[in-house]
């Protein structure tokens, strides 16, 4: 009897399973058809999200966690110490001094790039033959690796075989050991950084100049305005949003200066050219104090975020 009953129940079970599969298909297929574009889009974006999570989000969260710990980055596990690293950041003069150095160098480099870049952009905005070649030449330093620039600079300033020393001796001047002079190393650091970054400023100003309505210049000429007055009352006001953008981005970039210091001065002499990112590098990979390096990184992140918000507010105000 059980065998006969089982034979009768088997078709019913198969029928129930088939109806269940049909019901699922009737539900899933219309749902997929309605959201097919979304599925395709998310599947294409999935690799980017994974890349962002692994190489950006997780390291950021891990650095924030490490900022509250003490760890050498190699042995053992991070030891939770609370706000001690942040307390040390604000109470130890070295870190605030590196912030001051970064701000000072950043402002001097920014001032040089903006002043020189503005007038170079005006010259390159003229309709003369070969202007495209000149624009390319001014932008070329941006494309050169700072490692190459630093090697050339170190070779020129070498206290024994440097070209600068030989030229000074040729003219009967007393050779200068630049690596031991705070003034000269600061001077060369700023000059080389301006030379390296001026091309980007020129391009931005040049784009702004080409976007100014030519009728403004024509109206000013009809009114008898001189070139200086046209520059003062037409060009500069028209470039105010771009100037503010360059200024804010330059200030933000001052907290991100690392390569020039690492490759040219290594923070010397006597730490007078040491800046915040180079100090973070020293804490992390020379002193192996990952907690302090992470806390300093978090503070730089906060400063950069605040400056970015200020730049955004200013840009929004200029648009309105």
C-alpha positions, 0 to 999 in steps of 0.5 A: 500500500505504501508503494502505491501511495508513494507513486501517487504522491510523486507526481503531486510533488513534482507538480508542486515543485514545477509550479513553485519554479514557475511562480519564481520565474514569473516573479523574478523575470519581470523584476529583472526586466524592470531593473535590468539597466540598474543591474548592468550599471551596478555590475559595471561599477562593481570593480570600481567600488571594490577598488575604492573600498580596498585601496581608499576606504579601508586604509582611511579607516585603518589610519583613523583607528591607528591614530588612537593607538601606539604601534611600531607597524611590525611587531605585536598589535596596536595598543589603544592609548586614546587621544595621547597622539593628538595631545602630543601633536598640539603640545609638541612644538615640532609638529606645529612648527612643521605646519608653520613651515608648510604654510610659509613655503606654500604661500611663497610658492603660491605667490610666485606661481600666481604673480609670474604665471599671470603675466606669462599667461597675458603674454601667451594670450597674444596672437603672435606666430609660434605662441603654441610652442611657447605655451608648450615650453612653459608647461614642460616643467610640470611634466618633468619628474621631481626626482629628475629635477632634484638630481639636476639641482643636487648636481648643480649645488654640490659643494665640491663638483657643482657647477654653481661652485665652479662659476663662483670660483671663476668670478673670484667669489667665495664658494657657498656650501648651500647644504649648510645654509638655512637661507640658501636651501630655503631659497632654492627649495622655493625657486625650484618649486615655483619653476616646477609648478608655474606651468599649471598656473599659466594654463589656468590663467590662460584659459580664464583670459580666453574666456573673457568677453572681448566686448568688455575690452572693446568698450574699455578702449572706446572709453579711452582706457589705457592698457593698465586700466584695462588690466586693473578694471577689466582683466583682474575682476574677470579673473577673480573666481579663477584667482580664488580657485588657484589661491585655495588650491595652492593653500591646500597643496601647501599641506601636501608638499613632500617631494621637494623636501625629501629629495632636496633638503631632507628637512635640513639644515637643522630641521628648518625646511622640515614640513608636516608630510615629511615629518609624517614620513619620518615618524612612520618609516624612520621612527616606526611610530605609526600611531603618531604618524596616523594622528598627524595624517588625520590632522592634515586630512581635517585641515585639508577638508576645512580648506576644501569646504571654504573653497567650495563656499567661495566658488558657490558665492561667486557663481551666484 
